[in-house]
Amino acid sequence: MTEPGFPVGLEMDVSYPNFQVSLTLLSTEQLQFEIKEGPFARTEIVDIAVIPLGNATFAVSWQEKDGATVTNVQDYDRGLVFSFATLPGGQFLRMTGQMTVTRAAHRSFDDLPRRNKELVIEAMTSLFQRHDVSAVERLYARDYIQHNPNIPQGRDALQAIVAGLPEHVFYEPGLIVAEDDLVAIHGRIRGWADEPQIAIDIFRVEDGKLAEHWDVLQNEVTATAAHGGISMFDPLEGARRARPGPA
């Protein structure tokens, strides 16, 4: 049995307030824990059950040889482990530990870049296709940082801009790339200036909202034979990039 996205092979140290434990995710059915010091010190391989909770978060539960039961909520977005343990004598522990990855998983498991891409596309189309003012509060951080010197700081300023957009302003998304908390999107916007413009917008995402923005714009130039007939922008460029290649 496999659980989508569970980072098999990953090794981590989890620092709780009173001790540290090393975890190795051997499979979706087993993990090894090692506690080097203190009253709980030991190493053991246990059978586990894994339940995906969404957003790179998993509930992982097991029972140890001495009868202790443990449930970990492993949040890979925030690097935290929330642990709930019932000891053989009945003592119940609630602990939160900071996660430090010491060896990466056998395969990529983090879908945060994908979710951040979706957030950026939703924001750009909501604001500059549908001119939806309400999307600003929903998708942008309250203390939104703007690096374009022609746009005032903050979310309220962005709301005012969207509210005042002419009907003919329209944005077309193209290629989009993401890594960690950053997303860059290549697109074309009409009606923002006298000529259609090609833009690269870069966003930083924090806590599921757009927190910071940089951009570069230039007027679109029609492709000519002298330049190899290559256009500056193709609205299908992102779809072609996302298409899986041959096996």
Stockholm file with secondary structure:
# STOCKHOLM 1.0

chainA/1-247         MTEPGFPVGLEMDVSYPNFQVSLTLLSTEQLQFEIKEGPFARTEIVDIAVIPLGNATFAVSWQEKDGATVTNVQDYDRGLVFSFATLPGGQFLRMTGQMTVTRAAHRSFDDLPRRNKELVIEAMTSLFQRHDVSAVERLYARDYIQHNPNIPQGRDALQAIVAGLPEHVFYEPGLIVAEDDLVAIHGRIRGWADEPQIAIDIFRVEDGKLAEHWDVLQNEVTATAAHGGISMFDPLEGARRARPGPA
#=GR chainA/1-247 SS CCCTTCCTTCEEEEECSSCEEEEEECSSSEEEEEECSSTTCEEEEEEEEEEEEETTEEEEEEECTTSCEEEEEEETTTTEEEEEEECTTSCEEEEEEEEEEEECCSSCCCCHHHHHHHHHHHHHHHHHTSCCTHHHHHHEEEEEEECCTTSCSSHHHHHHHHHTCCTTCEEEEEEEEEETTEEEEEEEEESSSSSCEEEEEEEEEETTEEEEEEEEEEECCCCCGGGTTCCSCCTTHHHHHHSCCCC
#=GC SS_cons         CCCTTCCTTCEEEEECSSCEEEEEECSSSEEEEEECSSTTCEEEEEEEEEEEEETTEEEEEEECTTSCEEEEEEETTTTEEEEEEECTTSCEEEEEEEEEEEECCSSCCCCHHHHHHHHHHHHHHHHHTSCCTHHHHHHEEEEEEECCTTSCSSHHHHHHHHHTCCTTCEEEEEEEEEETTEEEEEEEEESSSSSCEEEEEEEEEETTEEEEEEEEEEECCCCCGGGTTCCSCCTTHHHHHHSCCCC
//
